[in-house]
């Protein structure tokens, strides 16, 4: 069962933050929109059988895991993640796309290699929908899903809220074209 949580989103700045976080936007006059979402710690089986775990950031205890669920490696798409286990980051603004798609491709290729070698690998951002969903769709492309079908695949296989913006969907399409 998924845990429901309310976050706050500033549409003007295209940032969101959880109830335990300081506001990501402090500009007077900007709208603050409450948004119901849910937390993830969800294993996702890619088309080639490789499994990665999609995770959202839980501000109160982001690194708490049962011992058998501690990852060997995590790739995080939000700077808030600073776990005690081996990890990497991709610079990727909330509700946006990474400026360096080559760095994203290299990081996702590394995730696949680690997971295929038997490591428990996590992939996450803040809510695990936009950036994480987009990265999962790119992983789907790398493991056999045609790029035009990857957004639908990740929404059906993982979460119907995955890939939040048109720009993120365009990244998936371009990611397939760049392969």
PADO-731587 format. One line per field, with one value per atom (N, C-alpha, C, CB): atom name; residue in one letter; x, y, z. Coordinates in nm, 2 decimals, padded with zeros to 4 digits, always signed. Atoms other than C-alpha are relative to their C-alpha. Glycine has a CB too. Example, Ala and Ser with C-alpha at 12.3 -4.5 7.8 and 13.67 -1.06 7.14 Angstrom:
2
name = N  CA  C  CB  N  CA  C  CB;
resn = A  A  A  A  S  S  S  S;
px = +00.09  +01.23  +00.09  -00.10  -00.09  +01.37  -00.08  +00.04;
py = -00.12  -00.45  +00.12  +00.00  -00.11  -00.11  +00.11  +00.05;
pz = +00.00  +00.78  +00.00  +00.12  +00.00  +00.71  +00.08  -00.14;
This chain:
179
name = N  CA  C  CB  N  CA  C  CB  N  CA  C  CB  N  CA  C  CB  N  CA  C  CB  N  CA  C  CB  N  CA  C  CB  N  CA  C  CB  N  CA  C  CB  N  CA  C  CB  N  CA  C  CB  N  CA  C  CB  N  CA  C  CB  N  CA  C  CB  N  CA  C  CB  N  CA  C  CB  N  CA  C  CB  N  CA  C  CB  N  CA  C  CB  N  CA  C  CB  N  CA  C  CB  N  CA  C  CB  N  CA  C  CB  N  CA  C  CB  N  CA  C  CB  N  CA  C  CB  N  CA  C  CB  N  CA  C  CB  N  CA  C  CB  N  CA  C  CB  N  CA  C  CB  N  CA  C  CB  N  CA  C  CB  N  CA  C  CB  N  CA  C  CB  N  CA  C  CB  N  CA  C  CB  N  CA  C  CB  N  CA  C  CB  N  CA  C  CB  N  CA  C  CB  N  CA  C  CB  N  CA  C  CB  N  CA  C  CB  N  CA  C  CB  N  CA  C  CB  N  CA  C  CB  N  CA  C  CB  N  CA  C  CB  N  CA  C  CB  N  CA  C  CB  N  CA  C  CB  N  CA  C  CB  N  CA  C  CB  N  CA  C  CB  N  CA  C  CB  N  CA  C  CB  N  CA  C  CB  N  CA  C  CB  N  CA  C  CB  N  CA  C  CB  N  CA  C  CB  N  CA  C  CB  N  CA  C  CB  N  CA  C  CB  N  CA  C  CB  N  CA  C  CB  N  CA  C  CB  N  CA  C  CB  N  CA  C  CB  N  CA  C  CB  N  CA  C  CB  N  CA  C  CB  N  CA  C  CB  N  CA  C  CB  N  CA  C  CB  N  CA  C  CB  N  CA  C  CB  N  CA  C  CB  N  CA  C  CB  N  CA  C  CB  N  CA  C  CB  N  CA  C  CB  N  CA  C  CB  N  CA  C  CB  N  CA  C  CB  N  CA  C  CB  N  CA  C  CB  N  CA  C  CB  N  CA  C  CB  N  CA  C  CB  N  CA  C  CB  N  CA  C  CB  N  CA  C  CB  N  CA  C  CB  N  CA  C  CB  N  CA  C  CB  N  CA  C  CB  N  CA  C  CB  N  CA  C  CB  N  CA  C  CB  N  CA  C  CB  N  CA  C  CB  N  CA  C  CB  N  CA  C  CB  N  CA  C  CB  N  CA  C  CB  N  CA  C  CB  N  CA  C  CB  N  CA  C  CB  N  CA  C  CB  N  CA  C  CB  N  CA  C  CB  N  CA  C  CB  N  CA  C  CB  N  CA  C  CB  N  CA  C  CB  N  CA  C  CB  N  CA  C  CB  N  CA  C  CB  N  CA  C  CB  N  CA  C  CB  N  CA  C  CB  N  CA  C  CB  N  CA  C  CB  N  CA  C  CB  N  CA  C  CB  N  CA  C  CB  N  CA  C  CB  N  CA  C  CB  N  CA  C  CB  N  CA  C  CB  N  CA  C  CB  N  CA  C  CB  N  CA  C  CB  N  CA  C  CB  N  CA  C  CB  N  CA  C  CB  N  CA  C  CB  N  CA  C  CB  N  CA  C  CB  N  CA  C  CB  N  CA  C  CB  N  CA  C  CB  N  CA  C  CB  N  CA  C  CB  N  CA  C  CB  N  CA  C  CB  N  CA  C  CB  N  CA  C  CB  N  CA  C  CB  N  CA  C  CB  N  CA  C  CB  N  CA  C  CB  N  CA  C  CB  N  CA  C  CB  N  CA  C  CB  N  CA  C  CB  N  CA  C  CB  N  CA  C  CB  N  CA  C  CB  N  CA  C  CB  N  CA  C  CB  N  CA  C  CB  N  CA  C  CB  N  CA  C  CB  N  CA  C  CB  N  CA  C  CB  N  CA  C  CB  N  CA  C  CB  N  CA  C  CB  N  CA  C  CB  N  CA  C  CB  N  CA  C  CB  N  CA  C  CB  N  CA  C  CB  N  CA  C  CB  N  CA  C  CB  N  CA  C  CB;
resn = X  X  X  X  X  X  X  X  X  X  X  X  X  X  X  X  X  X  X  X  X  X  X  X  X  X  X  X  X  X  X  X  X  X  X  X  X  X  X  X  X  X  X  X  X  X  X  X  X  X  X  X  X  X  X  X  X  X  X  X  X  X  X  X  X  X  X  X  X  X  X  X  X  X  X  X  X  X  X  X  X  X  X  X  X  X  X  X  X  X  X  X  X  X  X  X  X  X  X  X  X  X  X  X  X  X  X  X  X  X  X  X  X  X  X  X  X  X  X  X  X  X  X  X  X  X  X  X  X  X  X  X  X  X  X  X  X  X  X  X  X  X  X  X  X  X  X  X  X  X  X  X  X  X  X  X  X  X  X  X  X  X  X  X  X  X  X  X  X  X  X  X  X  X  X  X  X  X  X  X  X  X  X  X  X  X  X  X  X  X  X  X  X  X  X  X  X  X  X  X  X  X  X  X  X  X  X  X  X  X  X  X  X  X  X  X  X  X  X  X  X  X  X  X  X  X  X  X  X  X  X  X  X  X  X  X  X  X  X  X  X  X  X  X  X  X  X  X  X  X  X  X  X  X  X  X  X  X  X  X  X  X  X  X  X  X  X  X  X  X  X  X  X  X  X  X  X  X  X  X  X  X  X  X  X  X  X  X  X  X  X  X  X  X  X  X  X  X  X  X  X  X  X  X  X  X  X  X  X  X  X  X  X  X  X  X  X  X  X  X  X  X  X  X  X  X  X  X  X  X  X  X  X  X  X  X  X  X  X  X  X  X  X  X  X  X  X  X  X  X  X  X  X  X  X  X  X  X  X  X  X  X  X  X  X  X  X  X  X  X  X  X  X  X  X  X  X  X  X  X  X  X  X  X  X  X  X  X  X  X  X  X  X  X  X  X  X  X  X  X  X  X  X  X  X  X  X  X  X  X  X  X  X  X  X  X  X  X  X  X  X  X  X  X  X  X  X  X  X  X  X  X  X  X  X  X  X  X  X  X  X  X  X  X  X  X  X  X  X  X  X  X  X  X  X  X  X  X  X  X  X  X  X  X  X  X  X  X  X  X  X  X  X  X  X  X  X  X  X  X  X  X  X  X  X  X  X  X  X  X  X  X  X  X  X  X  X  X  X  X  X  X  X  X  X  X  X  X  X  X  X  X  X  X  X  X  X  X  X  X  X  X  X  X  X  X  X  X  X  X  X  X  X  X  X  X  X  X  X  X  X  X  X  X  X  X  X  X  X  X  X  X  X  X  X  X  X  X  X  X  X  X  X  X  X  X  X  X  X  X  X  X  X  X  X  X  X  X  X  X  X  X  X  X  X  X  X  X  X  X  X  X  X  X  X  X  X  X  X  X  X  X  X  X  X  X  X  X  X  X  X  X  X  X  X  X  X  X  X  X  X  X  X  X  X  X  X  X  X  X  X  X  X  X  X  X  X  X  X  X  X  X  X  X  X  X  X  X  X  X  X  X  X  X  X  X  X  X  X  X  X  X  X  X  X  X  X  X  X  X  X  X  X  X  X  X  X  X  X  X  X  X  X  X  X  X  X  X  X  X  X  X  X  X  X  X  X  X  X  X  X  X  X  X  X  X  X  X  X  X  X  X  X  X  X  X;
px = +00.08  +00.00  +00.09  -00.10  -00.08  +00.13  -00.04  -00.01  +00.02  +00.17  -00.03  +00.12  +00.04  -00.02  +00.07  -00.16  -00.06  +00.16  -00.04  +00.15  +00.02  +00.09  +00.13  -00.11  -00.11  +00.36  -00.05  +00.10  +00.04  +00.36  +00.08  +00.03  -00.06  +00.44  -00.01  -00.06  +00.01  +00.53  +00.00  +00.12  +00.00  +00.42  +00.09  -00.14  -00.08  +00.61  +00.15  -00.01  -00.14  +00.95  +00.02  +00.05  +00.00  +00.86  +00.08  +00.06  -00.06  +00.98  -00.11  +00.10  +00.08  +00.82  +00.07  -00.08  -00.07  +00.89  -00.10  +00.06  +00.08  +00.77  -00.04  +00.07  +00.04  +00.61  +00.11  -00.11  -00.12  +00.94  +00.10  +00.06  -00.11  +01.14  -00.03  +00.01  +00.01  +01.20  -00.06  +00.13  +00.05  +01.01  +00.11  -00.09  -00.10  +01.20  -00.02  -00.02  +00.02  +01.04  -00.04  -00.11  +00.04  +01.03  -00.04  +00.12  +00.04  +00.93  -00.14  +00.02  +00.13  +00.64  -00.09  +00.00  +00.09  +00.34  -00.01  +00.04  +00.01  +00.41  -00.10  +00.14  +00.10  +00.14  +00.05  -00.09  -00.04  +00.16  -00.12  +00.03  +00.11  -00.04  +00.03  +00.00  -00.01  -00.10  -00.02  -00.09  +00.00  -00.05  +00.00  +00.11  +00.00  -00.15  +00.09  -00.14  -00.08  +00.11  +00.02  +00.13  -00.03  +00.24  +00.15  -00.09  -00.14  +00.57  +00.03  +00.05  -00.04  +00.76  +00.12  +00.02  -00.11  +00.99  -00.04  +00.04  +00.07  +00.88  +00.10  -00.10  -00.08  +01.08  -00.07  +00.02  +00.04  +01.05  +00.08  +00.01  -00.06  +01.12  +00.00  -00.06  -00.01  +01.25  -00.02  +00.14  +00.04  +01.17  +00.10  -00.01  -00.10  +01.50  +00.01  +00.13  -00.01  +01.43  +00.08  +00.05  -00.08  +01.66  -00.09  +00.10  +00.08  +01.52  +00.07  -00.05  -00.04  +01.57  -00.11  +00.05  +00.10  +01.40  -00.02  +00.04  +00.03  +01.23  -00.04  -00.12  +00.03  +01.22  -00.02  +00.12  +00.02  +01.09  +00.07  -00.16  -00.08  +01.26  -00.10  +00.08  +00.08  +01.10  +00.08  -00.04  -00.08  +01.23  +00.03  -00.06  -00.02  +01.18  +00.10  -00.13  -00.10  +01.39  +00.02  -00.06  -00.02  +01.50  +00.09  +00.06  -00.09  +01.76  -00.03  +00.14  +00.05  +01.57  -00.05  -00.11  +00.03  +01.55  +00.01  +00.09  -00.03  +01.51  +00.14  -00.11  -00.14  +01.86  +00.00  +00.05  -00.01  +01.77  -00.05  -00.09  +00.04  +01.65  +00.10  -00.13  -00.10  +01.96  +00.07  +00.11  -00.06  +02.09  +00.15  -00.04  -00.14  +02.44  +00.04  +00.05  -00.02  +02.41  -00.13  +00.08  +00.11  +02.18  +00.03  -00.06  -00.01  +02.14  -00.11  +00.00  +00.10  +01.96  +00.00  +00.03  +00.02  +01.82  -00.05  -00.11  +00.03  +01.78  +00.11  -00.14  -00.12  +02.06  -00.03  +00.04  +00.03  +01.87  +00.05  -00.15  -00.05  +01.98  +00.15  -00.03  -00.14  +02.31  +00.01  +00.05  +00.01  +02.28  +00.14  -00.07  -00.12  +02.54  +00.06  -00.01  -00.04  +02.57  +00.06  -00.11  -00.06  +02.76  -00.11  +00.08  +00.10  +02.57  +00.06  -00.11  -00.04  +02.58  -00.12  +00.04  +00.11  +02.38  +00.00  +00.02  +00.01  +02.26  -00.07  -00.09  +00.05  +02.20  -00.13  +00.10  +00.13  +01.83  -00.10  -00.05  +00.10  +01.59  -00.14  -00.01  +00.14  +01.25  -00.09  -00.05  +00.09  +00.99  +00.07  -00.09  -00.07  +01.26  +00.07  +00.10  -00.09  +01.52  +00.14  -00.03  -00.14  +01.89  +00.06  +00.08  -00.07  +02.11  +00.10  +00.08  -00.10  +02.36  -00.06  +00.13  +00.06  +02.18  +00.10  -00.09  -00.11  +02.51  +00.03  +00.12  -00.02  +02.57  -00.11  +00.02  +00.12  +02.22  +00.02  -00.13  -00.01  +02.28  +00.11  +00.03  -00.11  +02.62  -00.04  +00.12  +00.05  +02.46  -00.10  -00.06  +00.10  +02.17  +00.06  -00.11  -00.07  +02.40  +00.08  +00.11  -00.07  +02.60  -00.10  +00.07  +00.11  +02.27  -00.03  -00.12  +00.03  +02.19  +00.11  -00.03  -00.11  +02.53  +00.01  +00.14  +00.00  +02.52  -00.12  -00.01  +00.12  +02.16  +00.01  -00.13  -00.01  +02.24  +00.11  +00.05  -00.10  +02.54  -00.05  +00.13  +00.06  +02.31  -00.01  +00.07  +00.01  +02.34  -00.14  +00.09  +00.13  +02.03  +00.03  -00.05  -00.02  +02.01  -00.13  +00.05  +00.12  +01.78  +00.02  +00.00  +00.00  +01.68  -00.11  -00.04  +00.10  +01.50  +00.03  -00.01  -00.01  +01.43  -00.08  -00.06  +00.07  +01.19  -00.13  -00.04  +00.13  +00.84  +00.01  -00.10  -00.02  +00.97  -00.10  -00.01  +00.09  +00.73  +00.06  -00.13  -00.05  +00.88  +00.13  +00.00  -00.14  +01.25  +00.02  +00.10  -00.01  +01.24  -00.08  -00.04  +00.08  +00.96  +00.06  -00.14  -00.07  +01.15  +00.12  +00.03  -00.12  +01.47  -00.04  +00.08  +00.05  +01.27  -00.04  -00.12  +00.03  +01.13  +00.12  -00.09  -00.12  +01.48  +00.07  +00.10  -00.05  +01.59  -00.08  -00.01  +00.09  +01.29  +00.05  -00.14  -00.05  +01.43  +00.13  +00.02  -00.12  +01.77  -00.01  +00.09  +00.02  +01.62  -00.10  -00.04  +00.08  +01.40  -00.13  -00.02  +00.13  +01.09  +00.03  -00.07  -00.02  +01.06  -00.03  -00.10  +00.02  +01.09  -00.14  +00.10  +00.14  +00.74  -00.09  -00.05  +00.08  +00.60  +00.05  -00.01  -00.07  +00.83  -00.08  +00.14  +00.07  +00.62  -00.12  -00.04  +00.11  +00.31  +00.04  -00.08  -00.05  +00.51  +00.03  +00.13  -00.03  +00.64  -00.12  +00.10  +00.12  +00.30  -00.09  -00.09  +00.08  +00.14  +00.07  -00.02  -00.08  +00.42  +00.04  +00.13  -00.05  +00.53  -00.10  +00.13  +00.09  +00.30  -00.06  +00.07  +00.07  +00.04  +00.03  -00.15  -00.05  +00.19  +00.14  -00.01  -00.14  +00.53  +00.01  +00.05  -00.03  +00.68  -00.11  -00.01  +00.10  +00.51  -00.02  +00.04  +00.01  +00.58  +00.02  +00.11  -00.02  +00.58  +00.15  -00.07  -00.14  +00.95  +00.07  +00.07  -00.05  +01.02  -00.03  -00.05  +00.04  +00.82  +00.09  -00.15  -00.08  +01.02  +00.14  +00.01  -00.13  +01.35  +00.00  +00.03  +00.00  +01.24  +00.00  -00.13  +00.00  +01.16  +00.14  -00.10  -00.14  +01.50  +00.10  +00.04  -00.09  +01.67  +00.01  -00.04  +00.01  +01.55  +00.06  -00.15  -00.06  +01.66  +00.15  -00.06  -00.15  +02.01  +00.07  +00.02  -00.06  +02.06  +00.09  -00.11;
py = -00.12  +00.00  +00.12  +00.00  -00.12  +00.34  +00.10  +00.07  -00.10  +00.61  +00.13  +00.02  -00.13  +00.93  +00.11  +00.02  -00.12  +01.26  +00.12  -00.02  -00.13  +01.62  +00.08  +00.09  -00.09  +01.83  +00.14  -00.06  -00.14  +02.20  +00.02  +00.11  -00.03  +02.31  +00.14  -00.09  -00.13  +02.65  -00.01  +00.09  +00.02  +02.65  +00.10  +00.02  -00.10  +02.97  -00.04  +00.13  +00.04  +02.83  -00.15  +00.01  +00.14  +02.47  -00.08  -00.02  +00.08  +02.33  -00.05  +00.09  +00.06  +02.12  -00.03  -00.12  +00.03  +02.04  -00.08  +00.12  +00.08  +01.80  +00.07  -00.13  -00.06  +01.87  +00.02  -00.08  -00.01  +01.82  +00.10  -00.13  -00.08  +02.05  +00.15  -00.03  -00.15  +02.43  +00.03  +00.07  -00.04  +02.60  +00.01  +00.12  -00.01  +02.57  +00.13  -00.12  -00.13  +02.90  +00.09  -00.01  -00.10  +03.21  +00.13  +00.02  -00.12  +03.46  +00.04  -00.02  -00.05  +03.67  +00.01  +00.14  -00.01  +03.66  -00.13  +00.11  +00.13  +03.31  -00.09  -00.07  +00.09  +03.06  -00.12  -00.05  +00.12  +02.77  -00.10  +00.02  +00.09  +02.47  -00.13  -00.03  +00.13  +02.17  -00.11  -00.01  +00.11  +01.85  -00.13  +00.01  +00.13  +01.50  -00.09  -00.05  +00.10  +01.24  -00.12  +00.06  +00.12  +00.91  -00.03  -00.12  +00.04  +00.77  -00.13  +00.00  +00.12  +00.51  -00.07  +00.02  +00.09  +00.23  -00.12  -00.03  +00.09  +00.03  -00.07  +00.07  +00.08  -00.25  +00.01  -00.14  -00.01  -00.20  -00.09  +00.15  +00.10  -00.49  +00.06  -00.14  -00.06  -00.35  -00.11  +00.06  +00.10  -00.53  -00.12  +00.07  +00.11  -00.73  -00.08  +00.06  +00.07  -00.86  +00.06  -00.14  -00.07  -00.62  +00.08  +00.10  -00.07  -00.48  +00.12  -00.09  -00.12  -00.13  +00.04  +00.12  -00.04  +00.02  +00.15  -00.04  -00.15  +00.36  +00.05  +00.02  -00.05  +00.57  +00.15  -00.03  -00.15  +00.90  +00.03  +00.03  -00.05  +01.11  +00.02  +00.13  -00.01  +01.08  +00.09  -00.13  -00.10  +01.39  -00.04  +00.13  +00.03  +01.25  -00.12  -00.05  +00.11  +00.93  -00.05  -00.11  +00.04  +00.91  -00.12  +00.12  +00.12  +00.64  -00.12  +00.05  +00.12  +00.41  -00.11  +00.04  +00.12  +00.07  -00.12  -00.01  +00.13  -00.28  -00.05  -00.11  +00.04  -00.44  -00.06  -00.10  +00.07  -00.65  +00.09  -00.12  -00.10  -00.34  +00.11  +00.05  -00.10  -00.13  -00.01  +00.00  +00.02  -00.06  -00.01  +00.11  +00.00  -00.13  +00.13  -00.12  -00.12  +00.18  +00.07  -00.03  -00.09  +00.47  +00.11  +00.06  -00.11  +00.71  +00.10  -00.04  -00.09  +01.02  +00.13  +00.04  -00.11  +01.30  +00.13  -00.04  -00.11  +01.55  +00.01  -00.02  -00.03  +01.71  -00.03  +00.14  +00.04  +01.63  -00.13  +00.01  +00.14  +01.27  +00.01  -00.09  +00.02  +01.22  -00.12  +00.13  +00.12  +00.86  -00.05  -00.11  +00.05  +00.67  -00.11  -00.06  +00.10  +00.41  +00.06  -00.10  -00.05  +00.44  +00.05  -00.11  -00.06  +00.67  +00.10  +00.07  -00.11  +00.92  +00.09  -00.06  -00.10  +01.22  +00.04  +00.13  -00.06  +01.36  +00.14  -00.08  -00.13  +01.74  +00.01  +00.11  +00.01  +01.76  +00.09  -00.15  -00.09  +02.05  -00.07  +00.13  +00.05  +01.95  +00.05  +00.04  -00.03  +01.95  +00.03  +00.11  -00.03  +01.99  -00.12  +00.11  +00.11  +01.79  +00.04  -00.01  -00.03  +01.76  +00.07  -00.13  -00.07  +01.99  -00.09  +00.12  +00.09  +01.71  -00.14  +00.00  +00.13  +01.42  -00.11  +00.01  +00.10  +01.24  -00.05  +00.07  +00.04  +01.24  -00.09  +00.12  +00.08  +01.10  -00.14  +00.06  +00.13  +00.82  -00.08  +00.03  +00.07  +00.73  -00.05  +00.09  +00.04  +00.72  -00.11  +00.12  +00.10  +00.51  -00.13  +00.04  +00.12  +00.27  -00.07  +00.04  +00.05  +00.23  -00.07  +00.12  +00.06  +00.16  -00.13  +00.09  +00.13  -00.11  -00.10  +00.02  +00.10  -00.27  -00.05  +00.07  +00.04  -00.27  -00.10  +00.12  +00.08  -00.41  -00.14  +00.07  +00.13  -00.68  -00.09  +00.03  +00.08  -00.78  -00.05  +00.09  +00.05  -00.85  +00.10  -00.12  -00.10  -00.53  +00.05  +00.12  -00.07  -00.38  +00.15  -00.02  -00.14  -00.04  +00.08  +00.00  -00.10  +00.26  +00.11  +00.05  -00.12  +00.54  +00.09  -00.04  -00.08  +00.84  +00.15  -00.03  -00.15  +01.21  +00.04  +00.07  -00.04  +01.39  -00.08  +00.15  +00.07  +01.25  -00.14  +00.08  +00.12  +00.97  -00.01  -00.12  +00.00  +01.07  +00.07  +00.07  -00.07  +01.33  -00.05  +00.15  +00.04  +01.28  -00.15  +00.07  +00.15  +00.92  -00.07  -00.05  +00.06  +00.83  +00.02  +00.06  -00.02  +00.99  -00.09  +00.15  +00.08  +00.81  -00.15  +00.01  +00.14  +00.48  -00.02  -00.03  +00.01  +00.55  -00.01  +00.12  +00.01  +00.61  -00.14  +00.11  +00.13  +00.28  -00.10  -00.04  +00.09  +00.11  +00.00  +00.04  -00.02  +00.25  -00.08  +00.14  +00.07  +00.11  -00.15  +00.05  +00.14  -00.23  -00.06  -00.04  +00.06  -00.27  +00.06  -00.13  -00.06  -00.05  +00.11  +00.06  -00.11  +00.17  +00.14  -00.02  -00.14  +00.54  +00.05  +00.09  -00.05  +00.63  -00.07  -00.01  +00.08  +00.37  +00.01  -00.14  +00.01  +00.43  +00.07  +00.05  -00.07  +00.69  -00.08  +00.14  +00.09  +00.47  -00.12  -00.04  +00.12  +00.17  +00.03  -00.05  -00.03  +00.34  +00.04  +00.12  -00.04  +00.48  -00.13  +00.09  +00.12  +00.13  -00.09  -00.07  +00.10  -00.07  +00.05  -00.03  -00.06  +00.17  +00.09  +00.08  -00.09  +00.46  +00.09  +00.09  -00.08  +00.65  +00.15  -00.01  -00.14  +00.98  +00.03  +00.04  -00.01  +00.91  +00.09  -00.14  -00.09  +01.16  +00.12  -00.07  -00.11  +01.49  +00.11  +00.06  -00.12  +01.74  -00.04  +00.10  +00.03  +01.76  +00.00  +00.11  +00.00  +01.84  -00.13  +00.11  +00.13  +01.52  -00.11  -00.04  +00.10  +01.32  +00.02  +00.02  -00.03  +01.50  -00.06  +00.15  +00.06  +01.39  -00.15  +00.03  +00.14  +01.03  -00.03  -00.06  +00.02  +01.05  +00.03  +00.10  -00.03  +01.22  -00.10  +00.15  +00.10  +00.97  -00.12  -00.04  +00.11  +00.70  +00.03  -00.04  -00.04  +00.89  +00.01  +00.14  -00.01  +00.94  -00.13  +00.09  +00.13  +00.57  -00.05  -00.11;
pz = +00.00  +00.00  +00.00  +00.12  +00.01  -00.09  +00.11  -00.14  -00.10  +00.17  -00.07  +00.10  +00.06  +00.07  +00.08  +00.00  -00.06  +00.14  -00.08  +00.01  +00.07  +00.06  -00.01  +00.08  +00.02  -00.09  -00.05  -00.11  +00.05  -00.19  -00.13  +00.10  +00.13  -00.55  -00.03  -00.11  +00.05  -00.68  -00.15  +00.06  +00.15  -01.05  -00.07  -00.04  +00.07  -01.13  +00.00  +00.07  -00.01  -01.01  -00.04  +00.14  +00.03  -01.10  +00.09  -00.14  -00.11  -00.77  +00.10  +00.08  -00.10  -00.51  +00.13  -00.05  -00.13  -00.14  +00.08  +00.07  -00.09  +00.12  +00.13  +00.03  -00.12  +00.45  +00.10  +00.07  -00.10  +00.64  -00.05  +00.02  +00.07  +00.40  +00.02  -00.14  +00.01  +00.40  -00.13  +00.03  +00.13  +00.12  -00.10  +00.01  +00.11  -00.21  -00.07  -00.10  +00.05  -00.32  +00.11  -00.12  -00.10  -00.10  -00.07  +00.10  +00.07  -00.37  +00.03  -00.15  -00.03  -00.25  -00.13  +00.07  +00.11  -00.48  -00.09  -00.09  +00.07  -00.62  +00.07  +00.00  -00.05  -00.59  +00.07  -00.11  -00.07  -00.35  -00.02  +00.15  +00.04  -00.47  +00.08  -00.15  -00.06  -00.24  -00.10  +00.12  +00.09  -00.42  +00.07  -00.11  -00.06  -00.31  -00.08  +00.02  +00.07  -00.40  +00.09  -00.04  -00.08  -00.26  -00.01  -00.05  -00.01  -00.16  -00.07  +00.14  +00.07  -00.35  +00.06  -00.15  -00.02  -00.26  -00.08  +00.15  +00.09  -00.56  -00.10  -00.09  +00.10  -00.75  -00.13  +00.05  +00.14  -01.12  -00.09  -00.06  +00.08  -01.35  -00.15  +00.00  +00.14  -01.69  -00.10  -00.02  +00.11  -02.02  -00.01  -00.13  +00.01  -02.01  +00.13  -00.04  -00.12  -01.66  +00.11  -00.02  -00.10  -01.48  +00.10  -00.07  -00.10  -01.15  +00.06  +00.11  -00.07  -01.01  +00.10  -00.09  -00.10  -00.71  -00.01  +00.15  +00.01  -00.76  +00.14  -00.10  -00.14  -00.44  +00.00  +00.09  -00.03  -00.32  +00.13  +00.00  -00.12  -00.06  +00.11  -00.03  -00.12  +00.28  +00.10  +00.07  -00.08  +00.47  +00.14  +00.00  -00.14  +00.82  +00.02  +00.06  -00.01  +00.75  -00.14  +00.09  +00.14  +00.39  -00.02  -00.08  +00.02  +00.45  +00.08  +00.04  -00.07  +00.68  -00.09  +00.10  +00.08  +00.52  +00.09  -00.12  -00.06  +00.65  -00.05  -00.03  +00.03  +00.64  -00.14  +00.10  +00.13  +00.33  -00.11  +00.01  +00.10  +00.14  -00.02  +00.03  +00.01  +00.18  -00.14  +00.11  +00.14  -00.18  +00.01  -00.09  +00.02  -00.29  -00.07  -00.09  +00.07  -00.51  -00.02  -00.14  +00.03  -00.56  -00.10  +00.13  +00.10  -00.85  +00.04  -00.15  -00.04  -00.73  -00.08  +00.15  +00.09  -00.93  +00.07  -00.10  -00.08  -00.65  +00.11  +00.08  -00.09  -00.44  +00.15  -00.01  -00.14  -00.11  +00.04  +00.02  -00.03  -00.14  +00.03  -00.11  -00.04  +00.06  +00.08  +00.07  -00.08  +00.17  +00.04  -00.08  -00.05  +00.36  -00.09  +00.14  +00.09  +00.08  -00.12  -00.03  +00.13  -00.25  -00.09  -00.07  +00.08  -00.48  -00.10  +00.09  +00.10  -00.77  -00.01  -00.13  +00.02  -00.87  -00.15  +00.09  +00.13  -01.20  +00.03  -00.10  -00.02  -01.20  -00.08  -00.03  +00.07  -01.29  +00.08  -00.02  -00.07  -01.19  +00.01  -00.07  -00.02  -01.04  -00.11  +00.14  +00.11  -01.32  -00.13  +00.04  +00.12  -01.58  -00.06  +00.03  +00.06  -01.77  +00.02  -00.16  -00.03  -01.72  -00.12  +00.02  +00.11  -01.92  -00.08  +00.06  +00.06  -01.99  -00.02  +00.09  +00.03  -02.15  -00.01  -00.13  +00.01  -02.21  +00.14  -00.06  -00.14  -01.83  +00.05  +00.09  -00.04  -01.78  -00.06  -00.04  +00.07  -02.04  +00.07  -00.15  -00.06  -01.88  +00.14  +00.02  -00.13  -01.53  -00.01  +00.08  +00.02  -01.65  -00.05  -00.09  +00.05  -01.83  +00.12  -00.11  -00.12  -01.50  +00.09  +00.07  -00.08  -01.31  -00.06  +00.00  +00.06  -01.56  +00.02  -00.15  -00.02  -01.54  +00.14  -00.03  -00.14  -01.16  +00.03  +00.09  -00.02  -01.15  -00.07  -00.04  +00.07  -01.41  +00.07  -00.14  -00.07  -01.20  +00.14  +00.03  -00.12  -00.91  +00.12  +00.05  -00.10  -00.71  +00.02  -00.02  -00.03  -00.54  -00.03  +00.15  +00.04  -00.71  +00.01  -00.15  -00.02  -00.62  -00.10  +00.14  +00.09  -00.85  +00.06  -00.15  -00.06  -00.70  -00.01  +00.14  -00.01  -00.68  +00.12  -00.13  -00.11  -00.45  +00.01  -00.01  +00.00  -00.53  -00.07  -00.05  +00.08  -00.77  -00.11  +00.09  +00.11  -01.04  -00.13  +00.03  +00.12  -01.28  -00.05  +00.02  +00.03  -01.28  +00.00  +00.09  -00.01  -01.16  -00.11  +00.14  +00.11  -01.40  -00.14  +00.00  +00.13  -01.69  -00.01  -00.01  +00.01  -01.60  -00.02  +00.13  +00.02  -01.58  -00.14  +00.10  +00.14  -01.92  -00.09  -00.05  +00.07  -02.05  +00.02  +00.04  -00.02  -01.89  -00.08  +00.15  +00.08  -02.06  -00.15  +00.00  +00.14  -02.40  -00.01  -00.03  +00.01  -02.32  +00.01  +00.12  -00.02  -02.24  -00.10  +00.14  +00.11  -02.55  -00.03  +00.03  +00.03  -02.53  -00.11  +00.12  +00.09  -02.84  +00.06  -00.13  -00.07  -02.74  -00.01  -00.07  +00.00  -02.86  +00.10  -00.14  -00.09  -02.62  +00.14  -00.04  -00.13  -02.32  +00.11  -00.01  -00.10  -02.14  +00.04  -00.05  -00.03  -02.16  +00.08  -00.13  -00.07  -02.05  +00.14  -00.07  -00.14  -01.74  +00.08  +00.01  -00.07  -01.65  +00.03  -00.08  -00.03  -01.68  +00.09  -00.14  -00.07  -01.53  +00.14  -00.07  -00.12  -01.25  +00.07  -00.02  -00.07  -01.17  -00.11  +00.10  +00.10  -01.37  +00.01  +00.02  -00.01  -01.24  -00.05  +00.15  +00.05  -01.39  -00.13  -00.03  +00.11  -01.64  +00.01  -00.14  -00.03  -01.53  -00.10  +00.13  +00.08  -01.80  -00.15  +00.04  +00.14  -02.18  -00.03  -00.09  +00.02  -02.17  +00.04  +00.08  -00.04  -01.98  -00.11  +00.14  +00.10  -02.24  -00.13  -00.04  +00.12  -02.52  +00.02  -00.02  -00.03  -02.34  -00.03  +00.15  +00.02  -02.35  -00.15  +00.06  +00.15  -02.73  -00.06  -00.06  +00.05  -02.79  +00.04  +00.04  -00.06  -02.57  -00.09  +00.14  +00.09  -02.80  -00.14  -00.03  +00.13  -03.11  +00.01  -00.05  -00.02  -02.96  +00.01  +00.12  -00.03  -02.90  -00.11  +00.03;
